[in-house]
Amino acid sequence: MRNLEERVIKNFAIGLPEKMTYGNGEEMETAIRKKQVREAFLRKEGFRGDGVADLKFHGGPDRAVCLYPYEHYAYWNDQFDTELPSAAFGENLTVTNMLERDICIGDIFQIGEAVVQVTQGRVPCNTIDRRLEMKPLLKAMVKTGYTGYLCRVLEEGMVRADSPIRKVSKSPTRVSVLYANEVNFHKSKDVSGIMKVLEADELADEWRQFLTKRLTKLTSGK
């Protein structure tokens, strides 16, 4: 019998950029429509066979892997009276018992043979709305902080759909993904909140840069 608190991969998906039609016949290049796989090798830059179209806002060592809590699917399906497809948000791993409120920037997990470290919350983009044709969803993700999160790869290795997930270590600063999302999206002038998030040494470089700029602007009086 499974432990109810056990972390489990409910869906494993990867995919390369492809043309997607949305709205009134408009087209864009995106890798959001990932396909379910049984296994893939995780490299420093991400899963082999996985990719991104927009390198400015996606991908890179600090954003190599995207995880999304499985529990949120039931919430969104109920809120919007729908049935979301698997990997609806373009995540690689849909996981149980790993909510944003319980996962902290810097937490380290072993997934199969690989080891990853949480670096930042996922910043939702309008590609999600375009794919799902659920325009209010993007705003709802920002409002709730149910964004999922991104990781860097500390150790490369094979990951399988039934690979166990084990927490290796907890970040000493204990800045949850949900707290960081709250500061980023809703408390842009919260100096103490920004400083707390910046205390997480493992924070993704991009987040560190823009939060540092925001802090400097707030404290310089300009």
C-alpha positions as CSV (number, residue, x, y, z in Angstrom):
1,M,0.0,0.0,0.0
2,R,1.4,3.4,-1.0
3,N,2.3,6.0,1.6
4,L,-0.2,8.9,1.2
5,E,2.7,11.3,1.6
6,E,4.9,9.5,-0.9
7,R,6.1,11.7,-3.8
8,V,5.1,10.0,-7.1
9,I,5.4,10.9,-10.8
10,K,1.9,10.9,-12.2
11,N,2.9,12.0,-15.7
12,F,6.3,12.3,-17.4
13,A,6.4,14.4,-20.6
14,I,9.0,15.9,-22.9
15,G,8.8,17.5,-26.3
16,L,10.6,19.7,-28.9
17,P,9.2,23.0,-30.3
18,E,6.5,22.6,-33.0
19,K,4.0,24.9,-34.7
20,M,0.8,25.4,-32.8
21,T,-2.3,27.0,-34.2
22,Y,-4.5,29.0,-31.8
23,G,-7.2,31.6,-31.7
24,N,-8.3,32.7,-35.2
25,G,-5.8,30.6,-37.0
26,E,-2.7,32.3,-35.6
27,E,0.5,30.3,-35.3
28,M,3.4,30.1,-33.0
29,E,6.4,27.9,-32.3
30,T,6.2,26.3,-28.9
31,A,7.2,23.2,-26.9
32,I,4.3,23.4,-24.5
33,R,2.5,20.4,-26.0
34,K,4.7,17.7,-24.5
35,K,4.2,14.0,-25.1
36,Q,4.1,11.3,-22.4
37,V,7.3,9.2,-22.2
38,R,8.4,6.2,-20.2
39,E,12.0,7.3,-19.7
40,A,14.5,10.0,-20.7
41,F,18.1,11.0,-19.7
42,L,18.3,14.2,-17.7
43,R,21.2,16.4,-18.7
44,K,22.4,19.7,-17.2
45,E,20.4,21.6,-19.9
46,G,17.3,19.4,-19.5
47,F,15.9,16.1,-20.7
48,R,17.2,14.6,-23.8
49,G,14.5,15.1,-26.4
50,D,13.0,18.1,-24.6
51,G,13.4,21.8,-25.7
52,V,12.0,25.3,-25.7
53,A,11.1,27.8,-28.4
54,D,11.6,31.0,-26.5
55,L,15.2,31.0,-25.1
56,K,14.7,34.4,-23.5
57,F,12.0,33.2,-21.0
58,H,12.5,29.5,-20.9
59,G,15.3,27.0,-20.6
60,G,18.9,27.4,-19.4
61,P,20.7,25.7,-16.5
62,D,18.5,27.3,-13.8
63,R,15.3,26.2,-15.7
64,A,16.2,22.8,-16.9
65,V,13.3,20.9,-15.5
66,C,9.7,21.9,-14.8
67,L,7.6,20.3,-12.1
68,Y,3.9,20.8,-11.5
69,P,1.8,19.6,-8.5
70,Y,-0.7,16.9,-9.6
71,E,-3.2,18.1,-6.9
72,H,-3.8,21.4,-8.7
73,Y,-5.4,19.6,-11.7
74,A,-8.5,18.7,-9.6
75,Y,-8.6,22.3,-8.4
76,W,-8.5,23.8,-11.9
77,N,-10.9,21.2,-13.4
78,D,-13.4,22.2,-10.7
79,Q,-12.9,25.9,-11.0
80,F,-13.3,25.9,-14.8
81,D,-15.6,22.9,-15.1
82,T,-13.2,21.2,-17.5
83,E,-10.9,18.3,-17.9
84,L,-7.3,19.4,-18.5
85,P,-5.1,17.2,-20.6
86,S,-1.9,15.7,-19.1
87,A,1.1,18.0,-19.0
88,A,-1.4,20.9,-19.6
89,F,1.1,23.5,-18.4
90,G,4.1,22.1,-20.4
91,E,5.7,20.6,-17.3
92,N,8.1,17.7,-17.5
93,L,7.0,16.0,-14.3
94,T,3.5,16.1,-12.8
95,V,4.1,15.1,-9.2
96,T,2.2,14.4,-6.0
97,N,2.8,15.8,-2.5
98,M,5.1,18.6,-3.7
99,L,2.9,21.7,-3.4
100,E,4.5,25.2,-3.8
101,R,3.8,25.9,-0.1
102,D,5.9,22.9,1.0
103,I,8.7,23.1,-1.5
104,C,11.5,25.7,-0.9
105,I,14.0,27.4,-3.1
106,G,17.2,25.3,-2.8
107,D,15.5,22.0,-1.8
108,I,17.3,19.1,-3.4
109,F,15.6,15.9,-4.7
110,Q,16.8,12.7,-6.3
111,I,14.5,11.6,-9.1
112,G,15.6,8.2,-10.5
113,E,19.3,8.5,-11.1
114,A,19.3,12.3,-11.4
115,V,19.5,15.0,-8.7
116,V,17.8,18.3,-9.1
117,Q,17.5,21.6,-7.0
118,V,14.6,23.9,-7.0
119,T,15.5,27.4,-8.2
120,Q,12.4,29.5,-8.8
121,G,8.6,29.4,-9.3
122,R,7.4,29.0,-12.8
123,V,6.3,32.3,-14.4
124,P,3.2,31.6,-16.3
125,C,3.0,33.0,-19.9
126,N,0.2,33.5,-22.4
127,T,1.3,30.3,-24.2
128,I,-0.7,28.4,-21.6
129,D,-3.9,30.4,-22.4
130,R,-3.3,29.9,-26.1
131,R,-2.8,26.2,-25.8
132,L,-5.8,25.6,-23.5
133,E,-8.0,28.4,-24.7
134,M,-8.8,29.3,-21.1
135,K,-7.8,32.9,-20.9
136,P,-8.8,33.4,-17.2
137,L,-6.5,30.5,-16.2
138,L,-3.3,32.5,-16.5
139,K,-4.5,35.2,-14.1
140,A,-5.8,32.6,-11.7
141,M,-2.4,30.9,-11.7
142,V,-0.8,34.2,-10.8
143,K,-3.4,34.9,-8.1
144,T,-3.1,31.6,-6.4
145,G,0.6,31.0,-6.9
146,Y,-0.2,27.6,-8.3
147,T,2.5,27.9,-10.9
148,G,4.7,24.9,-10.5
149,Y,8.5,25.5,-10.3
150,L,11.8,25.0,-12.1
151,C,15.0,23.2,-11.2
152,R,18.6,23.0,-12.1
153,V,20.3,19.6,-12.5
154,L,23.0,18.8,-10.0
155,E,23.6,15.3,-11.2
156,E,22.7,13.9,-14.6
157,G,21.0,10.5,-14.9
158,M,18.1,8.4,-16.3
159,V,14.6,9.2,-15.1
160,R,11.7,6.9,-15.6
161,A,8.0,7.3,-15.3
162,D,8.0,5.1,-12.2
163,S,11.2,6.6,-10.7
164,P,11.0,7.3,-7.0
165,I,11.4,10.9,-5.7
166,R,13.4,11.3,-2.6
167,K,14.2,14.6,-0.8
168,V,18.0,14.8,-0.4
169,S,18.2,18.0,1.6
170,K,16.2,21.0,2.7
171,S,17.2,24.6,2.0
172,P,18.4,26.3,5.3
173,T,16.6,29.6,4.4
174,R,13.2,27.8,4.0
175,V,11.8,30.3,1.4
176,S,8.9,28.4,-0.1
177,V,8.1,28.7,-3.8
178,L,4.6,30.0,-2.8
179,Y,6.1,32.7,-0.7
180,A,8.5,33.7,-3.5
181,N,5.6,33.8,-5.9
182,E,3.6,36.0,-3.5
183,V,6.5,38.5,-3.2
184,N,7.1,38.5,-7.0
185,F,3.6,38.8,-8.2
186,H,1.7,40.6,-5.4
187,K,4.1,42.3,-3.1
188,S,6.5,44.2,-5.4
189,K,7.2,46.9,-2.8
190,D,7.7,44.6,0.2
191,V,11.3,45.3,1.0
192,S,11.6,42.7,3.8
193,G,9.9,40.1,1.6
194,I,12.3,40.7,-1.3
195,M,15.3,40.5,1.1
196,K,14.0,37.3,2.5
197,V,13.7,35.7,-1.0
198,L,17.2,37.0,-1.9
199,E,18.6,35.2,1.2
200,A,18.1,31.9,-0.7
201,D,21.5,31.4,-2.2
202,E,20.2,28.8,-4.6
203,L,17.7,31.3,-6.2
204,A,17.9,31.3,-10.0
205,D,20.2,34.1,-11.4
206,E,17.4,35.7,-13.4
207,W,15.2,36.1,-10.3
208,R,18.1,37.3,-8.3
209,Q,18.9,40.0,-10.8
210,F,15.4,41.4,-11.2
211,L,14.6,41.2,-7.5
212,T,17.9,43.0,-6.7
213,K,17.0,45.7,-9.1
214,R,13.6,46.0,-7.6
215,L,15.1,46.2,-4.1
216,T,17.7,48.8,-5.2
217,K,14.9,51.0,-6.7
218,L,12.8,50.8,-3.5
219,T,15.7,51.5,-1.1
220,S,17.4,54.2,-3.1
221,G,14.4,56.5,-2.9
222,K,14.3,57.0,-6.7
